[in-house]
Amino acid sequence: MFKKLTILTALTVLSLVGASGVNAAPPGFSSWDDVLAQARGQTVNWNMWGGSAGINRYVDETLGGALADEFGVTLNRIPIKDTIDAVNQVLSEAEAGVTDDGGSIDAIWINGENFATLMQANLLYGPFADGIPNDKYVDWDNPVVSIDFGMDVAGYETPWSGGIFSWVYDQARMSADELPRSYADLETWIIANPGRFTYIAPGPGAFHGTRIIKQLFVEMCGGWDAFKDFDQATWDDCAPKVWDRLNAWKPYLWRQGETYPANVNEYDALFANNEIDFTLSLRATGAASGIAEGKYPETAKAFMFSDNMMGDTSYIAIPLNAPNKAAALVLANLILRPDMQAAQLDPANGYGAGPGIDVRKVTDPADRKLIDDTFASVVGAADPEEFAAKVPNIAGPYHGLIEADWETYVLRK
């Protein structure tokens, strides 16, 4: 268990908060009271990645319960394999002339290239961020939240949570001084412990695996600054080196690299079954959620490399043709409310995600105590000082290139 103030200091790096409050009503509404009145009785159809049973439970029970009880809004969570499925649905509807309020999606859990695709196509509703009351907790001066994979958010999405990549190990199997603290260290560890490591195959629906490879690019080819904007020459120079490195690992990987886990659930299962010695988490609470869900042993703990551990923000966006925009706005506002942010931090509720708000901006004593107490209760997270290794995600175009070229030059080689 960590000391409360230390955790707050460390995780504030992940948190995103602080605008000055509501500046205007959301587009198409006369006031926030107008939003609330129109939302009552509506259903918000929320398309979101459905690969985590814990997150699904949090959304259905905690957020869905509050929406229904407090605002008369029904939450319809629509699970999808990958966010691109929702993006393609919006694009298809636009091509078919389905505009105004005639679409099928009210909200999308989104970030990165998927957000960029809809922004570039002018298919998002907004800007709405400064029209919701709890936007006062969001620090739009922080580039980790105001810039999404190189694109200005511009008020067209609002944060849900902040995350950071961490590895997870079992303290009953190895000691902290044995842990690798870079990919170079990991390579040495892999060779010394053949068969005990693998990674998730990057690809649609497997963004965890893509993140592993992104960080390897950053370590091998000049750090985050080299990848904050897309540069074809950087890619052409670096990619062959990364693929050669990964191919060199194959004889020492689980099943000699002939097959790879397809998603984080398979990765977790290999770790839990003692087939491999590391899994991963993109939640600021590290191993805590896996322990709470019974997927990890109680001795599981997160750790980070010394540099280049990627952190980013996940958001809520509303399609331009959303049929229930008022309900979607109520959802986006509820998510930022301090008690909901505290609830999502608590692994017992199923999510265990880092805050999407800056807890320093929470001035209500009861709300602040709730958040502080939740932070203090977290077990299984990385040590607080390790959060200094965080860097933002790299530019969006690298994402698709990594997924496509890994399959060509590593998987099929």
RALIN-V643207 format. One record per residue. RES is the residue in one letter. PSI is psi in radians with two decimals (* if undefined). Layout:
res=RES psi=PSI
res=RES psi=PSI
//
This chain:
res=M psi=2.43
res=F psi=2.75
res=K psi=2.41
res=K psi=-0.88
res=L psi=-0.60
res=T psi=-0.75
res=I psi=-0.73
res=L psi=-0.73
res=T psi=-0.76
res=A psi=-0.79
res=L psi=-0.23
res=T psi=-0.47
res=V psi=-0.54
res=L psi=-0.25
res=S psi=2.74
res=L psi=1.82
res=V psi=2.85
res=G psi=0.27
res=A psi=2.99
res=S psi=0.08
res=G psi=-3.03
res=V psi=2.21
res=N psi=-0.53
res=A psi=2.84
res=A psi=2.64
res=P psi=2.65
res=P psi=2.30
res=G psi=-0.02
res=F psi=2.62
res=S psi=-0.39
res=S psi=3.00
res=W psi=-0.60
res=D psi=-0.62
res=D psi=-0.72
res=V psi=-0.85
res=L psi=-0.70
res=A psi=-0.75
res=Q psi=-0.52
res=A psi=-0.55
res=R psi=2.19
res=G psi=-0.16
res=Q psi=2.83
res=T psi=2.25
res=V psi=2.03
res=N psi=1.81
res=W psi=1.92
res=N psi=2.19
res=M psi=2.62
res=W psi=2.26
res=G psi=0.38
res=G psi=-0.04
res=S psi=2.04
res=A psi=-0.62
res=G psi=-0.80
res=I psi=-0.73
res=N psi=-0.72
res=R psi=-0.73
res=Y psi=-0.79
res=V psi=-0.84
res=D psi=-0.81
res=E psi=-0.88
res=T psi=-1.01
res=L psi=-0.79
res=G psi=-0.68
res=G psi=-0.75
res=A psi=-0.70
res=L psi=-0.79
res=A psi=-0.83
res=D psi=-0.67
res=E psi=-0.50
res=F psi=-0.05
res=G psi=0.47
res=V psi=2.35
res=T psi=2.28
res=L psi=2.17
res=N psi=1.68
res=R psi=2.16
res=I psi=1.80
res=P psi=2.39
res=I psi=2.70
res=K psi=-0.65
res=D psi=2.58
res=T psi=-0.47
res=I psi=-0.45
res=D psi=-0.74
res=A psi=-0.70
res=V psi=-0.79
res=N psi=-0.59
res=Q psi=-0.77
res=V psi=-0.75
res=L psi=-0.74
res=S psi=-0.73
res=E psi=-0.69
res=A psi=-0.74
res=E psi=-0.53
res=A psi=0.03
res=G psi=0.28
res=V psi=1.76
res=T psi=-2.93
res=D psi=-2.07
res=D psi=0.46
res=G psi=0.13
res=G psi=-3.10
res=S psi=-0.12
res=I psi=2.30
res=D psi=-0.54
res=A psi=2.61
res=I psi=2.33
res=W psi=2.05
res=I psi=2.73
res=N psi=3.11
res=G psi=-2.46
res=E psi=-0.47
res=N psi=-0.72
res=F psi=-0.77
res=A psi=-0.70
res=T psi=-0.81
res=L psi=-0.60
res=M psi=-0.81
res=Q psi=-0.46
res=A psi=0.03
res=N psi=0.77
res=L psi=0.32
res=L psi=2.50
res=Y psi=2.47
res=G psi=-2.91
res=P psi=2.34
res=F psi=-0.19
res=A psi=-0.79
res=D psi=0.10
res=G psi=0.02
res=I psi=2.43
res=P psi=-0.72
res=N psi=0.08
res=D psi=-0.32
res=K psi=-0.30
res=Y psi=-0.04
res=V psi=2.24
res=D psi=1.61
res=W psi=-0.07
res=D psi=-0.20
res=N psi=2.04
res=P psi=-0.36
res=V psi=-0.43
res=V psi=-0.58
res=S psi=-0.36
res=I psi=2.10
res=D psi=1.82
res=F psi=0.78
res=G psi=-0.08
res=M psi=2.39
res=D psi=2.20
res=V psi=-0.70
res=A psi=0.46
res=G psi=0.11
res=Y psi=0.06
res=E psi=2.73
res=T psi=2.59
res=P psi=2.63
res=W psi=-0.99
res=S psi=2.81
res=G psi=2.39
res=G psi=2.85
res=I psi=2.46
res=F psi=2.32
res=S psi=2.60
res=W psi=2.76
res=V psi=2.32
res=Y psi=3.02
res=D psi=2.04
res=Q psi=-0.32
res=A psi=-0.31
res=R psi=-0.59
res=M psi=2.80
res=S psi=2.84
res=A psi=-0.55
res=D psi=-0.12
res=E psi=-0.16
res=L psi=2.40
res=P psi=2.54
res=R psi=0.28
res=S psi=2.95
res=Y psi=-0.53
res=A psi=-0.78
res=D psi=-0.71
res=L psi=-0.69
res=E psi=-0.76
res=T psi=-0.74
res=W psi=-0.75
res=I psi=-0.79
res=I psi=-0.62
res=A psi=-0.31
res=N psi=1.15
res=P psi=2.42
res=G psi=-0.07
res=R psi=0.07
res=F psi=2.53
res=T psi=-3.11
res=Y psi=2.85
res=I psi=2.38
res=A psi=2.10
res=P psi=2.57
res=G psi=3.08
res=P psi=2.27
res=G psi=-0.01
res=A psi=0.89
res=F psi=-0.40
res=H psi=-0.74
res=G psi=-0.68
res=T psi=-0.66
res=R psi=-0.68
res=I psi=-0.79
res=I psi=-0.66
res=K psi=-0.80
res=Q psi=-0.59
res=L psi=-0.73
res=F psi=-0.83
res=V psi=-0.77
res=E psi=-0.71
res=M psi=-0.40
res=C psi=0.77
res=G psi=0.11
res=G psi=3.11
res=W psi=-0.62
res=D psi=-0.54
res=A psi=-0.27
res=F psi=0.12
res=K psi=-0.45
res=D psi=2.61
res=F psi=2.35
res=D psi=2.05
res=Q psi=-0.67
res=A psi=-0.68
res=T psi=-0.78
res=W psi=-0.83
res=D psi=-0.56
res=D psi=-0.70
res=C psi=-0.71
res=A psi=-0.82
res=P psi=-0.61
res=K psi=-0.71
res=V psi=-0.78
res=W psi=-0.69
res=D psi=-0.71
res=R psi=-0.81
res=L psi=-0.66
res=N psi=-0.58
res=A psi=-0.45
res=W psi=-0.42
res=K psi=-0.81
res=P psi=-0.33
res=Y psi=-0.03
res=L psi=2.90
res=W psi=2.22
res=R psi=0.54
res=Q psi=0.52
res=G psi=0.30
res=E psi=-0.42
res=T psi=2.76
res=Y psi=2.63
res=P psi=2.45
res=A psi=-0.33
res=N psi=3.10
res=V psi=-0.49
res=N psi=-0.72
res=E psi=-0.64
res=Y psi=-0.82
res=D psi=-0.71
res=A psi=-0.70
res=L psi=-0.71
res=F psi=-0.82
res=A psi=-0.55
res=N psi=0.12
res=N psi=0.49
res=E psi=-0.50
res=I psi=2.91
res=D psi=-0.07
res=F psi=2.48
res=T psi=-2.84
res=L psi=2.88
res=S psi=2.47
res=L psi=0.25
res=R psi=2.48
res=A psi=-0.39
res=T psi=0.09
res=G psi=-2.12
res=A psi=-0.08
res=A psi=-0.77
res=S psi=-0.73
res=G psi=-0.64
res=I psi=-0.81
res=A psi=-0.59
res=E psi=-0.06
res=G psi=0.19
res=K psi=-0.52
res=Y psi=2.67
res=P psi=2.74
res=E psi=-0.25
res=T psi=0.10
res=A psi=2.58
res=K psi=2.55
res=A psi=2.68
res=F psi=2.87
res=M psi=2.71
res=F psi=2.92
res=S psi=-0.40
res=D psi=2.82
res=N psi=0.58
res=M psi=2.09
res=M psi=2.31
res=G psi=2.60
res=D psi=-3.03
res=T psi=2.45
res=S psi=2.61
res=Y psi=2.98
res=I psi=2.26
res=A psi=2.73
res=I psi=2.10
res=P psi=2.65
res=L psi=-0.57
res=N psi=0.38
res=A psi=2.30
res=P psi=-0.37
res=N psi=1.12
res=K psi=-0.63
res=A psi=-0.79
res=A psi=-0.66
res=A psi=-0.67
res=L psi=-0.70
res=V psi=-0.71
res=L psi=-0.87
res=A psi=-0.67
res=N psi=-0.72
res=L psi=-0.73
res=I psi=-0.61
res=L psi=-0.10
res=R psi=2.39
res=P psi=-0.69
res=D psi=-0.56
res=M psi=-0.62
res=Q psi=-0.68
res=A psi=-0.73
res=A psi=-0.66
res=Q psi=-0.40
res=L psi=-0.49
res=D psi=1.94
res=P psi=-0.44
res=A psi=-0.40
res=N psi=-0.14
res=G psi=-0.31
res=Y psi=-1.15
res=G psi=0.59
res=A psi=2.71
res=G psi=2.81
res=P psi=2.60
res=G psi=0.13
res=I psi=2.83
res=D psi=1.93
res=V psi=-0.31
res=R psi=-0.35
res=K psi=-0.06
res=V psi=1.87
res=T psi=-0.28
res=D psi=2.16
res=P psi=-0.72
res=A psi=-0.74
res=D psi=-0.73
res=R psi=-0.69
res=K psi=-0.70
res=L psi=-0.78
res=I psi=-0.79
res=D psi=-0.78
res=D psi=-0.63
res=T psi=-0.80
res=F psi=-0.80
res=A psi=-0.39
res=S psi=-0.13
res=V psi=2.28
res=V psi=2.61
res=G psi=-0.02
res=A psi=2.87
res=A psi=2.74
res=D psi=2.46
res=P psi=-0.66
res=E psi=-0.32
res=E psi=-0.29
res=F psi=-0.23
res=A psi=-0.23
res=A psi=-0.04
res=K psi=2.38
res=V psi=2.76
res=P psi=2.94
res=N psi=2.81
res=I psi=3.01
res=A psi=2.49
res=G psi=-0.74
res=P psi=-0.43
res=Y psi=-0.48
res=H psi=-0.96
res=G psi=-0.64
res=L psi=-0.74
res=I psi=-0.80
res=E psi=-0.76
res=A psi=-0.79
res=D psi=-0.50
res=W psi=-0.75
res=E psi=-0.72
res=T psi=-0.81
res=Y psi=-0.17
res=V psi=-1.06
res=L psi=-0.79
res=R psi=0.05
res=K psi=*
//
